[in-house]
Amino acid sequence: MAKAIEDAIKGLEKKESEKPTAPVKLIAPVKNSPNTVSSPQTGDDTDLGIWMALIALSALVMASAIIENQKQRTYSAKRKRG
């Protein structure tokens, strides 16, 4: 059993890799730049500015709700005391 494990480990040892003989061709090079690859076109041309504005607005609404809740708790606690 130990011999089989040792043989398996030897089979997993890192071996010298061969370098490719031909240069790797890029899938979709960017114009005027032969060494870069562009992102694939997904057809999604949604304006990110709208989504960022929506996130900012949501954060403001959440912050104002938290502040208002804290104000109500503070007022309620003061009212109960005296």
C-alpha positions as CSV (number, residue, x, y, z in Angstrom):
1,M,0.0,0.0,0.0
2,A,2.8,2.4,0.9
3,K,4.5,1.6,-2.4
4,A,1.4,2.5,-4.3
5,I,1.1,5.9,-2.5
6,E,4.8,6.7,-3.2
7,D,4.3,5.9,-6.9
8,A,1.2,8.1,-7.0
9,I,3.1,11.0,-5.4
10,K,6.0,10.6,-7.9
11,G,3.4,10.8,-10.7
12,L,2.2,14.1,-9.3
13,E,5.6,15.8,-9.1
14,K,6.0,18.9,-11.2
15,K,7.5,18.3,-14.5
16,E,9.3,20.7,-16.8
17,S,6.8,22.3,-19.2
18,E,7.6,22.8,-22.8
19,K,7.4,26.3,-24.2
20,P,5.0,26.8,-27.1
21,T,6.8,26.8,-30.5
22,A,4.5,29.4,-32.1
23,P,3.5,32.7,-30.4
24,V,0.0,32.7,-28.8
25,K,-2.5,34.5,-31.0
26,L,-4.8,36.9,-29.2
27,I,-8.6,36.3,-29.5
28,A,-9.7,39.9,-29.9
29,P,-6.9,42.5,-30.0
30,V,-7.7,46.1,-29.4
31,K,-7.0,48.5,-32.3
32,N,-3.5,50.0,-32.3
33,S,-2.4,47.7,-29.4
34,P,-1.2,44.2,-30.5
35,N,-0.6,42.9,-27.0
36,T,-3.9,43.5,-25.2
37,V,-7.2,41.7,-25.3
38,S,-10.6,43.4,-25.2
39,S,-13.6,42.2,-23.3
40,P,-16.2,40.3,-25.2
41,Q,-19.2,42.3,-26.3
42,T,-22.3,41.2,-24.3
43,G,-24.8,43.5,-25.9
44,D,-25.5,45.1,-22.5
45,D,-25.0,48.9,-23.0
46,T,-26.8,50.0,-19.8
47,D,-25.6,53.3,-18.5
48,L,-23.8,52.7,-15.2
49,G,-24.3,56.2,-14.0
50,I,-28.0,55.5,-13.5
51,W,-27.3,52.5,-11.4
52,M,-24.7,54.4,-9.3
53,A,-27.2,57.2,-8.7
54,L,-29.8,54.6,-7.6
55,I,-27.3,53.1,-5.2
56,A,-26.5,56.5,-3.7
57,L,-30.1,57.4,-3.4
58,S,-30.9,54.1,-1.6
59,A,-28.0,54.7,0.8
60,L,-29.3,58.1,1.6
61,V,-32.8,56.8,2.2
62,M,-31.5,54.0,4.5
63,A,-29.3,56.5,6.4
64,S,-32.2,58.9,6.9
65,A,-34.4,56.0,8.1
66,I,-31.8,54.9,10.6
67,I,-31.3,58.5,11.9
68,E,-35.1,59.0,12.2
69,N,-35.5,55.8,14.1
70,Q,-32.8,56.8,16.5
71,K,-34.4,60.2,17.1
72,Q,-37.8,58.5,17.8
73,R,-36.2,56.1,20.3
74,T,-34.4,58.9,22.0
75,Y,-37.5,61.0,22.3
76,S,-39.5,58.0,23.5
77,A,-36.9,57.2,26.2
78,K,-36.9,60.8,27.4
79,R,-40.7,60.9,27.5
80,K,-40.8,57.7,29.6
81,R,-38.3,59.1,32.1
82,G,-40.1,62.1,33.0
